[in-house]
Amino acid sequence: MTHFNFVEPSVVVNKRRPDPILLEFAEALRARPGEWAEWPVKITSYSYARAICSRITNGGKLAPVLFREGFEGCCVKGVPYVRYVGEREL
């Protein structure tokens, strides 16, 4: 018989209710604009870490909801970092 490991996910998938950790992280970044901080949720895939950073920097629908506007991401050795740079002016 196959054994399945049941655990609670660290990121809530429900789009209507953001993960409290990411909500707190976004607020902390806004309080300290321009400063880089390590992504608070462990990401085990190098390619997914790079994708998260790219999506945050480019914004749009593929970025996490809380980080679609005013944030930049970069990936160093598979570890994503994010900073708040402010809202874009039109």
N, CA, C and O atoms as a DFTB+ gen file, in Angstrom:
360 C
 N C O
     1  1       0.830      -1.174       0.000
     2  2       0.000       0.000       0.000
     3  2       0.884       1.251       0.000
     4  3       1.891       1.309       0.705
     5  1       0.497       2.245      -0.795
     6  2       1.245       3.490      -0.897
     7  2       0.975       4.390       0.300
     8  3      -0.162       4.514       0.756
     9  1       2.026       5.010       0.798
    10  2       1.905       5.926       1.926
    11  2       1.877       7.365       1.400
    12  3       2.728       7.748       0.597
    13  1       0.912       8.152       1.844
    14  2       0.812       9.554       1.456
    15  2       1.115      10.422       2.669
    16  3       0.647      10.148       3.775
    17  1       1.893      11.459       2.455
    18  2       2.251      12.377       3.520
    19  2       1.307      13.574       3.482
    20  3       1.413      14.414       2.589
    21  1       0.393      13.661       4.430
    22  2      -0.571      14.749       4.480
    23  2      -0.035      15.874       5.352
    24  3       0.297      15.659       6.518
    25  1       0.051      17.077       4.785
    26  2       0.517      18.259       5.514
    27  2      -0.319      19.463       5.103
    28  3      -0.955      19.456       4.050
    29  1      -0.313      20.495       5.938
    30  2      -0.986      21.739       5.603
    31  2      -0.060      22.556       4.697
    32  3       1.110      22.738       5.033
    33  1      -0.547      23.048       3.571
    34  2       0.304      23.871       2.708
    35  2       0.611      25.205       3.361
    36  3      -0.202      25.731       4.121
    37  1       1.787      25.756       3.068
    38  2       2.168      27.028       3.673
    39  2       1.572      28.216       2.920
    40  3       1.533      29.327       3.449
    41  1       1.111      27.994       1.702
    42  2       0.513      29.071       0.920
    43  2      -0.927      28.710       0.602
    44  3      -1.203      27.640       0.061
    45  1      -1.829      29.592       0.935
    46  2      -3.240      29.365       0.657
    47  2      -3.494      29.607      -0.822
    48  3      -3.097      30.641      -1.359
    49  1      -4.147      28.667      -1.480
    50  2      -4.383      28.772      -2.909
    51  2      -5.606      29.631      -3.217
    52  3      -5.741      30.131      -4.334
    53  1      -6.489      29.808      -2.254
    54  2      -7.704      30.578      -2.442
    55  2      -7.362      32.017      -2.818
    56  3      -6.762      32.733      -2.016
    57  1      -7.730      32.451      -4.017
    58  2      -7.398      33.787      -4.508
    59  2      -8.117      34.887      -3.742
    60  3      -7.653      36.027      -3.725
    61  1      -9.221      34.573      -3.119
    62  2      -9.983      35.594      -2.410
    63  2      -9.380      35.936      -1.052
    64  3      -9.635      37.013      -0.513
    65  1      -8.599      35.044      -0.509
    66  2      -8.032      35.257       0.822
    67  2      -6.526      34.983       0.767
    68  3      -6.111      33.825       0.821
    69  1      -5.701      36.038       0.662
    70  2      -4.249      35.831       0.567
    71  2      -3.688      35.173       1.832
    72  3      -4.250      35.296       2.920
    73  1      -2.594      34.489       1.660
    74  2      -1.893      33.867       2.775
    75  2      -1.494      34.950       3.778
    76  3      -0.894      35.951       3.387
    77  1      -1.812      34.774       5.059
    78  2      -1.461      35.781       6.067
    79  2       0.036      36.086       6.128
    80  3       0.427      37.216       6.420
    81  1       0.863      35.094       5.855
    82  2       2.314      35.319       5.857
    83  2       2.696      36.283       4.744
    84  3       3.489      37.200       4.958
    85  1       2.133      36.078       3.552
    86  2       2.448      36.963       2.430
    87  2       1.847      38.351       2.630
    88  3       2.438      39.346       2.210
    89  1       0.698      38.428       3.257
    90  2       0.081      39.715       3.563
    91  2       0.982      40.519       4.507
    92  3       1.233      41.702       4.279
    93  1       1.455      39.874       5.550
    94  2       2.354      40.525       6.506
    95  2       3.676      40.907       5.844
    96  3       4.232      41.968       6.127
    97  1       4.179      40.040       4.960
    98  2       5.428      40.289       4.242
    99  2       5.293      41.523       3.349
   100  3       6.178      42.379       3.340
   101  1       4.197      41.621       2.604
   102  2       3.965      42.769       1.723
   103  2       3.886      44.066       2.530
   104  3       4.423      45.092       2.111
   105  1       3.224      44.023       3.676
   106  2       3.123      45.205       4.542
   107  2       4.499      45.615       5.073
   108  3       4.817      46.803       5.126
   109  1       5.301      44.643       5.460
   110  2       6.644      44.927       5.967
   111  2       7.522      45.548       4.880
   112  3       8.301      46.460       5.157
   113  1       7.399      45.058       3.649
   114  2       8.171      45.618       2.544
   115  2       7.742      47.051       2.243
   116  3       8.584      47.906       1.968
   117  1       6.449      47.314       2.293
   118  2       5.953      48.678       2.059
   119  2       6.455      49.644       3.136
   120  3       6.670      50.825       2.867
   121  1       6.637      49.141       4.339
   122  2       7.129      49.973       5.442
   123  2       8.615      50.309       5.289
   124  3       9.110      51.264       5.887
   125  1       9.323      49.505       4.476
   126  2      10.766      49.724       4.276
   127  2      11.087      49.686       2.786
   128  3      11.756      48.763       2.322
   129  1      10.615      50.684       2.027
   130  2      10.808      50.674       0.572
   131  2      12.281      50.644       0.176
   132  3      13.132      51.275       0.802
   133  1      12.550      49.889      -0.884
   134  2      13.901      49.801      -1.422
   135  2      14.774      48.737      -0.780
   136  3      15.841      48.428      -1.311
   137  1      14.359      48.168       0.341
   138  2      15.162      47.149       1.019
   139  2      14.729      45.754       0.569
   140  3      13.539      45.447       0.503
   141  1      15.721      44.918       0.263
   142  2      15.450      43.551      -0.169
   143  2      15.185      42.660       1.027
   144  3      15.798      42.820       2.083
   145  1      14.262      41.714       0.857
   146  2      13.978      40.715       1.892
   147  2      13.765      39.363       1.229
   148  3      13.233      39.279       0.122
   149  1      14.178      38.325       1.906
   150  2      14.018      36.960       1.387
   151  2      12.543      36.561       1.418
   152  3      11.830      36.853       2.378
   153  1      12.101      35.895       0.366
   154  2      10.723      35.406       0.269
   155  2      10.424      34.529       1.480
   156  3      11.207      33.629       1.783
   157  1       9.311      34.762       2.186
   158  2       9.077      34.079       3.462
   159  2       8.595      32.633       3.368
   160  3       8.534      31.934       4.379
   161  1       8.259      32.188       2.184
   162  2       7.764      30.827       2.003
   163  2       8.848      30.011       1.313
   164  3       9.366      30.423       0.275
   165  1       9.196      28.863       1.875
   166  2      10.250      28.028       1.297
   167  2       9.861      27.540      -0.088
   168  3       8.770      27.007      -0.292
   169  1      10.764      27.729      -1.028
   170  2      10.568      27.270      -2.401
   171  2      11.701      26.297      -2.706
   172  3      12.875      26.656      -2.612
   173  1      11.354      25.086      -3.064
   174  2      12.375      24.057      -3.260
   175  2      12.835      23.938      -4.712
   176  3      13.852      23.302      -4.989
   177  1      12.104      24.537      -5.626
   178  2      12.454      24.440      -7.035
   179  2      13.151      25.719      -7.502
   180  3      12.615      26.819      -7.364
   181  1      14.346      25.559      -8.052
   182  2      15.116      26.692      -8.560
   183  2      14.335      27.419      -9.654
   184  3      14.278      28.648      -9.663
   185  1      13.741      26.671     -10.567
   186  2      13.017      27.306     -11.671
   187  2      11.766      28.041     -11.181
   188  3      11.410      29.085     -11.727
   189  1      11.097      27.503     -10.156
   190  2       9.920      28.180      -9.614
   191  2      10.336      29.463      -8.886
   192  3       9.631      30.470      -8.957
   193  1      11.469      29.433      -8.193
   194  2      11.976      30.631      -7.520
   195  2      12.249      31.726      -8.547
   196  3      11.890      32.884      -8.333
   197  1      12.878      31.369      -9.652
   198  2      13.154      32.350     -10.713
   199  2      11.853      32.862     -11.331
   200  3      11.739      34.047     -11.645
   201  1      10.886      31.984     -11.503
   202  2       9.593      32.383     -12.083
   203  2       8.869      33.364     -11.170
   204  3       8.311      34.354     -11.645
   205  1       8.870      33.101      -9.860
   206  2       8.226      34.007      -8.902
   207  2       8.837      35.401      -9.017
   208  3       8.113      36.394      -9.079
   209  1      10.157      35.476      -9.047
   210  2      10.841      36.767      -9.136
   211  2      10.514      37.491     -10.431
   212  3      10.254      38.694     -10.429
   213  1      10.527      36.768     -11.518
   214  2      10.197      37.361     -12.809
   215  2       8.767      37.871     -12.842
   216  3       8.508      38.966     -13.341
   217  1       7.846      37.091     -12.318
   218  2       6.435      37.486     -12.304
   219  2       6.209      38.712     -11.434
   220  3       5.419      39.587     -11.791
   221  1       6.888      38.787     -10.303
   222  2       6.743      39.947      -9.422
   223  2       7.291      41.195     -10.108
   224  3       6.656      42.249     -10.071
   225  1       8.457      41.086     -10.729
   226  2       9.063      42.242     -11.399
   227  2       8.215      42.718     -12.571
   228  3       8.048      43.921     -12.772
   229  1       7.681      41.778     -13.343
   230  2       6.894      42.141     -14.523
   231  2       5.448      42.488     -14.192
   232  3       4.753      43.099     -15.004
   233  1       4.996      42.105     -13.011
   234  2       3.612      42.378     -12.621
   235  2       2.642      41.563     -13.457
   236  3       3.030      40.573     -14.076
   237  1       1.414      41.965     -13.475
   238  2       0.414      41.276     -14.280
   239  2      -0.255      40.134     -13.537
   240  3      -0.030      39.928     -12.345
   241  1      -1.071      39.408     -14.255
   242  2      -1.918      38.381     -13.658
   243  2      -1.162      37.169     -13.122
   244  3      -1.692      36.445     -12.279
   245  1       0.051      36.932     -13.585
   246  2       0.801      35.762     -13.126
   247  2       1.514      35.996     -11.790
   248  3       1.924      35.042     -11.130
   249  1       1.660      37.248     -11.397
   250  2       2.315      37.560     -10.125
   251  2       1.366      37.272      -8.964
   252  3       0.147      37.344      -9.126
   253  1       1.917      36.947      -7.794
   254  2       1.042      36.801      -6.626
   255  2       0.235      38.090      -6.418
   256  3       0.766      39.188      -6.585
   257  1      -1.018      37.959      -6.063
   258  2      -1.948      39.086      -5.995
   259  2      -1.385      40.276      -5.221
   260  3      -1.486      41.412      -5.685
   261  1      -0.806      40.042      -4.075
   262  2      -0.312      41.129      -3.234
   263  2       0.911      41.833      -3.809
   264  3       1.267      42.920      -3.354
   265  1       1.559      41.230      -4.801
   266  2       2.823      41.750      -5.309
   267  2       2.752      42.145      -6.781
   268  3       3.778      42.176      -7.459
   269  1       1.582      42.441      -7.274
   270  2       1.416      42.755      -8.697
   271  2       1.847      44.163      -9.061
   272  3       2.185      44.419     -10.216
   273  1       1.843      45.068      -8.123
   274  2       2.158      46.459      -8.433
   275  2       3.109      47.030      -7.390
   276  3       2.834      46.987      -6.191
   277  1       4.232      47.566      -7.862
   278  2       5.152      48.267      -6.971
   279  2       6.261      47.435      -6.363
   280  3       6.989      47.922      -5.499
   281  1       6.407      46.192      -6.791
   282  2       7.437      45.318      -6.219
   283  2       8.390      44.827      -7.300
   284  3       8.023      44.739      -8.471
   285  1       9.610      44.511      -6.899
   286  2      10.605      43.894      -7.773
   287  2      11.095      42.621      -7.102
   288  3      11.154      42.531      -5.876
   289  1      11.445      41.642      -7.922
   290  2      11.990      40.400      -7.404
   291  2      13.305      40.063      -8.077
   292  3      13.524      40.422      -9.234
   293  1      14.178      39.379      -7.362
   294  2      15.404      38.851      -7.959
   295  2      15.699      37.517      -7.292
   296  3      15.286      37.267      -6.159
   297  1      16.406      36.680      -7.998
   298  2      16.697      35.341      -7.510
   299  2      18.216      35.168      -7.445
   300  3      18.917      35.384      -8.433
   301  1      18.708      34.780      -6.284
   302  2      20.139      34.549      -6.093
   303  2      20.322      33.114      -5.620
   304  3      19.905      32.754      -4.520
   305  1      20.953      32.295      -6.467
   306  2      21.209      30.888      -6.147
   307  2      19.940      30.152      -5.720
   308  3      19.959      29.349      -4.787
   309  1      18.846      30.436      -6.411
   310  2      17.588      29.748      -6.147
   311  2      16.791      30.296      -4.975
   312  3      15.772      29.720      -4.594
   313  1      17.244      31.401      -4.400
   314  2      16.530      32.028      -3.283
   315  2      15.909      33.331      -3.789
   316  3      16.628      34.221      -4.242
   317  1      14.581      33.449      -3.716
   318  2      13.934      34.678      -4.189
   319  2      13.994      35.798      -3.144
   320  3      13.816      35.575      -1.947
   321  1      14.250      37.001      -3.642
   322  2      14.248      38.204      -2.824
   323  2      13.282      39.202      -3.448
   324  3      13.123      39.246      -4.668
   325  1      12.642      39.999      -2.607
   326  2      11.648      40.961      -3.085
   327  2      11.877      42.290      -2.385
   328  3      12.315      42.332      -1.236
   329  1      11.572      43.388      -3.098
   330  2      11.589      44.710      -2.476
   331  2      10.431      45.531      -3.014
   332  3       9.923      45.280      -4.107
   333  1      10.024      46.513      -2.229
   334  2       8.970      47.431      -2.640
   335  2       9.637      48.667      -3.216
   336  3      10.502      49.270      -2.580
   337  1       9.230      49.046      -4.429
   338  2       9.822      50.208      -5.090
   339  2       8.805      51.321      -5.295
   340  3       9.158      52.381      -5.812
   341  1       7.569      51.113      -4.909
   342  2       6.536      52.133      -5.040
   343  2       5.664      51.902      -6.260
   344  3       6.022      51.166      -7.179
   345  1       4.528      52.542      -6.240
   346  2       3.596      52.433      -7.359
   347  2       4.155      53.155      -8.576
   348  3       4.830      54.176      -8.452
   349  1       3.869      52.620      -9.738
   350  2       4.328      53.239     -10.985
   351  2       3.460      54.440     -11.325
   352  3       2.243      54.430     -11.145
   353  1       4.128      55.476     -11.824
   354  2       3.389      56.657     -12.248
   355  2       2.980      56.508     -13.693
   356  3       3.726      55.963     -14.506
   357  1       1.803      56.989     -14.010
   358  2       1.305      56.907     -15.394
   359  2       1.683      58.119     -16.189
   360  3       1.345      58.213     -17.369
